[in-house]
Amino acid sequence: MGATKMLEDFLEVIEVEVSPRETEWVDNDDGGEWVETKPAEYRSQTVLREPNRDTKSQSDLERVINLGKPQVVVDRIRELVNITSQWNWCYDYIYYLNDMEDWENWEAEVTYDDDGVELYRTEKPEEPIEPLRPADIVVNPVLLRKYPSIEEQLDYMYHNGLSKWKADMIKPVKDSHPKG
């Protein structure tokens, strides 16, 4: 999916008033009335839609996997993690677009002495770098089946403690499926 199509899902264009309408009082036979002398001026501005409040982090996804939740729950949390990362990217991308516009319209500031001789000229800043759009997170279903059921894990914690549970049930799965 291209950046433009992705952004369409998160952005909307609104009209922003840049100069208010002007009116003046005009006397007439009925006493008078306000007459518009200059209409308001508007320009389009792109803004982010209201963000989805139901978002999750990578640690939420890992916790759900470690708890042995059903695949349907893991998939829903994964979708929410992906939405969160896309929202964050959209914010970064809008800042990039604004920085790029400033960069393209940049003009040097020049300082002259009393005789009109140029003393100093500002240098154009480096071109802004476009943020990379995050890839969707994919959860390996094989990894999900490696963890014991939640009931087994809770029973093991009760009888052996948290440290032993981590060492015996969680660490072997994590070690056999390293990140990266």
N, C-alpha and C positions, 0 to 999 in steps of 0.2 A: 504494500500500500504506500503510495507516495505521500510526501509531507503535506502537499496541498489537500489531498483527499482526507488525510487524517485530521488536519486542522479544521476542516469543514464541520466535523463532528463536535468540536469544542469551542468554536468561535461563532460570533454573530456580529453583524454590522449594525451600528446604531447611528442616528443622526444627532450631532452635537451642535448646539447653538454657538457660533463664534462671534456674532455681533447681534445685539438685541434690535428689535424693531424700534423705530423712532416715530413718535407721534407729536402732534402739536394741536393746541386748542384753536378752533376756528369759530368765530362768532357768525351766527346766521339769524334768520327770522325767528327760529324756535329757541333762541338763546345761545346755542353753540353746541359743538360736538368735537370729540377727539378724532383727528384724521391722521391716517398713517402716511408719513412722509418718506419713510424708507422701510422696506420689509426686513425682517430678521434674516441673517445669513447662517447657513448650516453647512457642515461638512460631515462626510462619513468617517466613522472611526470603528476599527475592529477591536472587539473586547472578548474576553473569555466568558463563556456562559457560566452560570452558577455551577460550581463544582459538585460532583457526586459526593454526598456526605458518607456513603457507605464504602469506604476504601480500606485497604489492608496493606500491611507491610510484608516484606520477605520473612521477617521473624514470625509473624502470624502464620504464614504458610508452613514454615518449618515446625512450629508448635502443633499445628493440626496434623501434620504427617507423623510426628513423634507420638501423638496421642492415639494414632491408629484409626482416625476417623474414616468413614466410608469414602469411596472414590468420588461420589457426587459432591460431598462437602469439600474435599480437597480441590476439585475442579472449580467450584464456585469461589473459594478463597483465592485460587490462582488467577481467576478472571479479575477479581477485585484488585489484586496486586498489580496486574497488568494495567488496569485502568488508572491506578494511582501513579504508576511510572509514566504513563502517557500524559496525565495532567501536569506532572512536574516538568516533563519535556515541553509541553505547550507553553508554560510560563517562560521557560528558558528561551524558547523559539521566538516568542513575542518580544522579549528583551533584545534578542539578536536582531530581529527585523528593525526595531527602533534604532539600535546602535548602527546598523547598516545604513539606514536612512540618514542619520547624523553624519556618518563617515562619507557618504556619497555627496552630501551637501556642504561638506566642510570647506571653510575658507580660512586662509592664514590670517592671523592677527599680526599687523606690522607696526613697529614703533619707530618713529622718526625723531631726529634731533631738530633743533630750531632752524637749521639750514635746509631741512627737507631730506637729509641723508638718512638712509635706512640704517637703523641701529640693530634691530632684532626682528626676526620673522619666525613665527611658530611653525613647527614641523607637523606634517600630517600624521596622525596616530596610525598604528598598525590596523589593518583591516580586521573587523570582528570575525571570529571563528564560529561557524554554524554548529550548534549543538547536535550531537548524534542522537537519533531517535532510538530509544531502547527497544530491544527485541522482546517479543512475548516470552514469558517464562513457560517452560514445558516441564511437567513433572513426570518422571519416569515411573510408570506403573509397576515395574519390576521392583523398584526400591520400596514402594508402598507395601508390597507383599512380604518383604524381608523383615519388617517389624512385627513382633508378636501383637496379638489383639490387645485392646485396651484393658480388658479384664485380666489377661495374663500379666500385663505390665503392672497393674495396680496391686495384684496379689504378690508379685515379686517384690515390689517396693515395700509392702507391708511386712513381709517376712524377712527381707534382707537389707532394707534401707536404701536411701536414694543413691549413695555413692556406688554401692554394688550394682544397683539397677542400671546406672549410667555405664558402668564398666562392662557389665555382662550382656546387656540387651541393646543398648544404644550405640556405644562406641564401636563394636564389631561391624555394624551395618554402615556407620559413617566411614569407618576405615576402608571398607570394601568398595565404597562408592564415593571417592573423594570429589570435592567440588573442583570445577575448572575444566 
